[in-house]
Amino acid sequence: MKRRHFIQKASAGTALATIGSLGLQSFTNLPKDTKITILHTNDVHSHIDTFGPDHGRNANKGGIARRASLVESIKKENPNTLLLDAGDIFQGTPYFNYYGGELEFKLMSKLKYDAATIGNHDFDNSIDGLYAQLPHAKFQFITANYDFSNTIMDTHTKPYKIFKKDGIKIGVFGLGIKLDGLVAPNMFKETKYLNPVEISQDMSRILKTEKGCDLIICLSHLGYYYKNNPNKISDLTLAKATKDIDLIIGGHTHTFLPKPTVVKNIENKNMLVNQVGCYGINLGRIDFYFDSNKGKSANGTSIIV
């Protein structure tokens, strides 16, 4: 490696896939020995309150209090649940302008987020502003392709984290978008951006082979896909160029997916890519089902908050 080491209304449809094989599998045939639930958000952008009744298409949607109730209900249903965020926690409402990110981190901590990656807008108060709010975050920041060695953030993030739920090892690693052109250099300072595909190959090898993880998740702020620039690195291009990743949870492009996208990886095996838009309007839920041999299938949806 190059560095140091989803109750309420749901959008219609679910994605049902046998992860790591070629076919789709019906829900009724899914093995139910062990269920792991992954809940996720992205690009919340400091939206703490529910949208007002006069907001148009987002009227009466979102709000962190509603999300908290939803998350609590799902965790009671299945204690084997992780709550993750794919970045751009900061910037978008006066809450950020006034509190500088303190409120966002404190509320995410109360919701018991397990991990988050870092988005470009999380540097909007500079890397020093991000660092200053870390004491309020009782969850792990994960990024594998930002090298913070020569910055104040050095040692305050991890490339990956492993969680254990009911005998299942879940490896989660993070990826950030290239900051040049999006963030002024004086805001991210000496942060080095490393190639996401190369880093993902390293991470999946470490988590799968060396650490023996049964489920591998990438928390990405690369963007879902760039139609006008299809060669630009994105979640879809990353999925096709790598292996052993079961799920990419994305951010940055504010892409509203009603269900996860099933993608063939470099070995022509199924994997999932999901993103739930922005502003806390939706909560992503993906359920992974493991049989006694740790073979896995999944279904997922986006829940309107």
C-alpha positions as CSV (number, residue, x, y, z in Angstrom):
1,M,0.0,0.0,0.0
2,K,0.9,3.6,-0.5
3,R,-0.3,4.8,2.9
4,R,-0.1,3.9,6.6
5,H,-1.6,1.6,7.0
6,F,-32.8,1.2,6.3
7,I,-41.2,1.5,9.9
8,Q,-41.8,4.1,7.2
9,K,-42.8,4.4,3.6
10,A,-40.4,2.7,1.3
11,S,-39.7,3.4,-2.4
12,A,-40.9,0.5,-4.6
13,G,-38.7,-2.4,-5.3
14,T,-35.8,-4.3,-3.8
15,A,-32.6,-5.6,-5.3
16,L,-32.2,-9.3,-4.8
17,A,-28.9,-10.8,-5.6
18,T,-26.7,-13.7,-4.8
19,I,-23.5,-11.9,-4.1
20,G,-20.4,-13.4,-5.6
21,S,-22.3,-15.5,-8.1
22,L,-24.0,-15.0,-11.5
23,G,-27.7,-15.3,-10.9
24,L,-30.5,-13.5,-9.0
25,Q,-32.2,-15.3,-6.2
26,S,-35.8,-14.9,-5.0
27,F,-36.4,-13.5,-1.5
28,T,-38.3,-16.6,-0.4
29,N,-35.3,-18.8,-1.1
30,L,-32.8,-16.6,0.7
31,P,-30.9,-18.4,3.5
32,K,-31.9,-16.9,6.9
33,D,-29.3,-18.4,9.3
34,T,-27.8,-15.0,9.9
35,K,-29.0,-11.5,8.8
36,I,-26.7,-8.5,8.8
37,T,-28.4,-5.2,8.2
38,I,-26.5,-2.2,6.7
39,L,-28.1,1.2,7.1
40,H,-26.6,4.2,5.4
41,T,-26.8,7.9,4.6
42,N,-24.8,10.3,2.4
43,D,-24.6,14.0,1.7
44,V,-26.8,15.0,4.6
45,H,-25.2,18.4,4.4
46,S,-26.1,19.7,7.8
47,H,-29.8,19.1,7.3
48,I,-30.9,18.6,10.9
49,D,-34.6,19.5,10.7
50,T,-37.5,18.0,8.7
51,F,-38.3,19.9,5.5
52,G,-41.3,22.2,6.0
53,P,-44.8,21.5,4.5
54,D,-44.3,24.1,1.8
55,H,-41.0,22.8,0.5
56,G,-42.3,21.1,-2.7
57,R,-41.1,17.6,-3.5
58,N,-39.3,17.3,-0.1
59,A,-42.2,18.5,2.0
60,N,-42.3,16.9,5.4
61,K,-39.4,14.6,4.6
62,G,-36.1,14.0,6.4
63,G,-34.9,15.3,9.8
64,I,-32.5,13.6,12.1
65,A,-35.1,13.0,14.8
66,R,-37.2,10.9,12.4
67,R,-34.0,9.1,11.2
68,A,-33.2,8.3,14.8
69,S,-36.6,6.7,15.4
70,L,-36.3,4.7,12.2
71,V,-32.8,3.5,13.0
72,E,-33.8,2.5,16.6
73,S,-36.8,0.5,15.2
74,I,-34.6,-1.4,12.8
75,K,-31.9,-2.1,15.4
76,K,-34.6,-3.6,17.6
77,E,-35.7,-5.7,14.7
78,N,-32.2,-6.8,14.0
79,P,-29.4,-6.1,16.5
80,N,-26.8,-7.2,13.9
81,T,-27.0,-3.7,12.3
82,L,-24.3,-1.2,11.2
83,L,-25.0,2.5,10.5
84,L,-22.7,4.2,8.1
85,D,-22.3,7.5,6.3
86,A,-20.5,8.2,3.0
87,G,-19.4,11.8,3.5
88,D,-20.4,15.4,3.0
89,I,-21.7,15.7,6.6
90,F,-21.0,19.4,6.6
91,Q,-22.3,22.5,4.7
92,G,-25.8,23.3,3.6
93,T,-27.8,25.0,6.5
94,P,-27.1,27.7,9.1
95,Y,-26.4,25.0,11.6
96,F,-23.0,24.4,10.0
97,N,-22.3,28.1,9.6
98,Y,-22.9,28.7,13.3
99,Y,-21.7,25.5,15.0
100,G,-19.0,24.5,12.5
101,G,-19.9,20.8,12.4
102,E,-20.2,20.3,16.2
103,L,-23.9,19.7,16.1
104,E,-23.7,17.2,13.2
105,F,-21.1,15.1,14.9
106,K,-22.9,15.2,18.2
107,L,-26.2,14.0,16.7
108,M,-24.6,11.3,14.6
109,S,-22.9,10.1,17.8
110,K,-26.3,10.0,19.5
111,L,-27.6,7.9,16.6
112,K,-24.6,5.6,17.2
113,Y,-23.2,5.7,13.7
114,D,-20.4,3.1,13.4
115,A,-18.3,4.8,10.8
116,A,-18.2,7.5,8.2
117,T,-15.9,8.5,5.3
118,I,-14.9,12.1,4.5
119,G,-16.4,14.1,1.6
120,N,-15.0,17.2,-0.1
121,H,-17.4,19.5,1.8
122,D,-16.1,18.2,5.1
123,F,-13.1,20.5,4.4
124,D,-15.2,23.6,4.0
125,N,-13.9,24.9,7.3
126,S,-10.5,23.7,6.3
127,I,-8.8,20.6,7.5
128,D,-8.2,22.4,10.8
129,G,-11.9,23.0,11.2
130,L,-12.6,19.3,10.6
131,Y,-9.9,18.3,13.1
132,A,-11.4,20.7,15.7
133,Q,-14.7,18.9,15.6
134,L,-13.3,15.4,16.0
135,P,-13.8,15.2,19.8
136,H,-17.6,15.4,19.1
137,A,-17.6,12.3,16.9
138,K,-17.9,9.1,18.8
139,F,-17.6,7.1,15.6
140,Q,-14.6,6.1,13.4
141,F,-13.6,8.1,10.3
142,I,-12.4,5.7,7.6
143,T,-10.5,6.8,4.5
144,A,-7.9,4.7,2.7
145,N,-6.9,7.0,-0.2
146,Y,-6.3,10.2,1.7
147,D,-2.8,10.3,3.1
148,F,-2.9,12.7,6.0
149,S,0.7,11.9,7.1
150,N,1.9,15.6,6.9
151,T,-1.3,17.1,8.2
152,I,-3.1,17.7,11.6
153,M,-5.4,14.8,10.7
154,D,-2.5,12.3,10.8
155,T,-3.5,9.2,12.9
156,H,-7.1,10.4,13.3
157,T,-8.5,8.3,10.5
158,K,-8.2,4.6,9.7
159,P,-8.0,3.0,6.2
160,Y,-10.5,0.3,7.3
161,K,-12.3,-1.0,10.3
162,I,-13.5,-4.6,11.0
163,F,-16.8,-5.2,12.8
164,K,-18.1,-8.5,14.2
165,K,-21.8,-9.3,14.3
166,D,-23.1,-12.8,15.2
167,G,-20.0,-14.5,14.0
168,I,-19.8,-12.5,10.7
169,K,-16.7,-10.4,10.1
170,I,-17.5,-7.2,8.2
171,G,-14.7,-5.1,6.8
172,V,-15.4,-1.5,5.9
173,F,-12.9,0.7,4.1
174,G,-13.3,4.3,2.8
175,L,-12.5,6.3,-0.3
176,G,-12.6,10.0,-1.0
177,I,-12.8,12.0,-4.2
178,K,-9.9,13.9,-5.7
179,L,-9.9,17.3,-3.9
180,D,-8.0,19.3,-6.5
181,G,-10.6,21.4,-8.4
182,L,-13.3,20.9,-5.7
183,V,-11.5,22.3,-2.7
184,A,-9.0,25.1,-2.4
185,P,-5.6,23.7,-1.7
186,N,-5.2,25.8,1.4
187,M,-8.2,24.1,2.8
188,F,-6.9,20.5,2.6
189,K,-3.2,21.5,2.8
190,E,-0.8,18.6,2.3
191,T,-3.5,15.9,2.1
192,K,-2.4,13.4,-0.6
193,Y,-5.0,11.7,-2.9
194,L,-4.2,8.1,-3.8
195,N,-5.6,6.1,-6.7
196,P,-8.9,4.6,-5.6
197,V,-8.7,1.6,-7.8
198,E,-5.2,0.6,-6.6
199,I,-6.2,1.3,-3.0
200,S,-9.4,-0.7,-3.3
201,Q,-7.4,-3.7,-4.6
202,D,-5.1,-3.4,-1.6
203,M,-8.0,-3.0,0.8
204,S,-10.0,-5.9,-0.6
205,R,-7.0,-8.2,-0.5
206,I,-6.2,-7.3,3.1
207,L,-9.8,-7.6,4.3
208,K,-10.6,-10.8,2.4
209,T,-7.3,-12.7,2.5
210,E,-5.4,-11.4,5.4
211,K,-8.2,-10.6,7.8
212,G,-10.7,-13.2,6.7
213,C,-13.7,-10.9,6.4
214,D,-17.0,-12.4,5.3
215,L,-18.5,-9.2,4.0
216,I,-16.6,-6.3,2.5
217,I,-18.1,-2.8,2.2
218,C,-16.6,0.3,0.6
219,L,-17.7,3.7,1.9
220,S,-17.2,5.9,-1.1
221,H,-17.4,9.6,-1.9
222,L,-16.3,9.2,-5.5
223,G,-19.8,9.7,-7.1
224,Y,-22.2,7.2,-8.6
225,Y,-21.4,7.7,-12.3
226,Y,-20.4,10.6,-14.6
227,K,-22.4,10.3,-17.9
228,N,-20.5,13.1,-19.6
229,N,-17.2,11.7,-18.4
230,P,-17.6,7.9,-18.3
231,N,-13.9,7.3,-17.8
232,K,-13.8,9.4,-14.6
233,I,-13.5,7.2,-11.5
234,S,-16.9,6.6,-10.0
235,D,-18.6,3.9,-7.9
236,L,-19.7,2.0,-11.1
237,T,-16.3,2.1,-12.7
238,L,-14.7,1.1,-9.4
239,A,-17.0,-1.8,-9.1
240,K,-16.2,-3.1,-12.5
241,A,-12.4,-2.8,-12.0
242,T,-12.2,-4.6,-8.6
243,K,-13.1,-7.8,-6.9
244,D,-14.2,-9.1,-3.5
245,I,-16.2,-6.0,-2.6
246,D,-19.8,-6.9,-1.8
247,L,-21.2,-3.4,-1.5
248,I,-20.2,0.1,-2.4
249,I,-22.1,2.8,-0.4
250,G,-21.7,6.0,-2.4
251,G,-22.0,9.7,-2.1
252,H,-21.1,13.0,-3.8
253,T,-23.4,13.0,-6.8
254,H,-26.7,13.1,-4.8
255,T,-28.0,10.1,-6.8
256,F,-31.4,8.9,-5.6
257,L,-31.5,5.1,-6.2
258,P,-34.8,3.3,-5.3
259,K,-32.8,0.1,-4.9
260,P,-29.1,-0.9,-5.2
261,T,-27.6,-1.4,-8.6
262,V,-26.3,-4.9,-9.3
263,V,-22.9,-4.7,-11.0
264,K,-20.6,-7.3,-12.4
265,N,-17.1,-7.0,-11.0
266,I,-13.8,-7.8,-12.7
267,E,-14.4,-11.5,-12.1
268,N,-18.0,-11.2,-13.5
269,K,-19.5,-11.7,-10.0
270,N,-22.4,-9.7,-8.6
271,M,-21.9,-6.9,-6.3
272,L,-24.1,-4.0,-5.1
273,V,-23.7,-0.2,-5.5
274,N,-26.1,2.1,-3.6
275,Q,-26.7,5.8,-2.9
276,V,-29.6,7.5,-1.3
277,G,-29.6,11.0,-2.7
278,C,-29.0,13.8,-0.2
279,Y,-30.2,15.9,2.8
280,G,-31.2,12.9,4.9
281,I,-34.4,12.4,2.9
282,N,-33.8,8.7,2.5
283,L,-32.2,6.0,4.6
284,G,-30.6,3.1,2.7
285,R,-31.1,-0.4,4.0
286,I,-29.4,-3.5,2.7
287,D,-29.9,-6.9,4.3
288,F,-27.3,-9.6,3.8
289,Y,-28.3,-13.2,4.5
290,F,-25.6,-15.8,5.4
291,D,-26.1,-19.5,5.3
292,S,-24.2,-22.0,7.5
293,N,-21.3,-22.0,5.0
294,K,-21.3,-18.2,5.0
295,G,-22.6,-18.1,1.4
296,K,-24.5,-14.8,1.1
297,S,-27.4,-13.1,-0.6
298,A,-28.8,-9.6,-0.3
299,N,-31.8,-7.4,-0.8
300,G,-32.0,-3.6,-0.4
301,T,-34.2,-0.6,-0.7
302,S,-34.3,3.2,0.1
303,I,-36.7,4.2,2.8
304,I,-38.2,7.7,2.8
305,V,-37.6,9.3,6.1
